[in-house]
């Protein structure tokens, strides 16, 4: 059996164990979830020809974030906001190469599809922030910074998706969508209303989002823009 297949098996097994422990033994999430991230790092190193080690840095950063979230989201709320803001900024840096390849044009930025999407996303994010703000009033500034960084990240992801051939960029769109739902569910579940099913959904989408983001970084060399008349 090849190393690649072994690593994929590790990813699947640790992913399943993470989902199981999120339901039956949530304290063990801090054991299995980091292994999921490690497996994704190895997959990236094995399958990518032109490696960018900043990807590994972001993965290690999200591993720390996931551990702190599992331990005590409320206690580490300020730290998590700072780390997540850095995480999304680093991912924007990583996506800049693809962003330039698509070519930045005002007529492509100010399209109906992208504008409607971003308006709805911003509305949802600030609506959720308004619900949880009474619980984290002292950290409102950090929450606002995170929302701005995340909104820019989502905007870049959707811009690349809408203006490129979707064979490659579809992975990026799926990852961005997963992260959007995860952030909303995690915040609501920890600071507004607790539902056990939210924990399972959040962990599943977080793992899926990280997988598809890594998949995009592996394939982004093949990213090609669509014709000018696409939008």
Beta strands, then each sheet from edge to edge (+ up, - down):
end
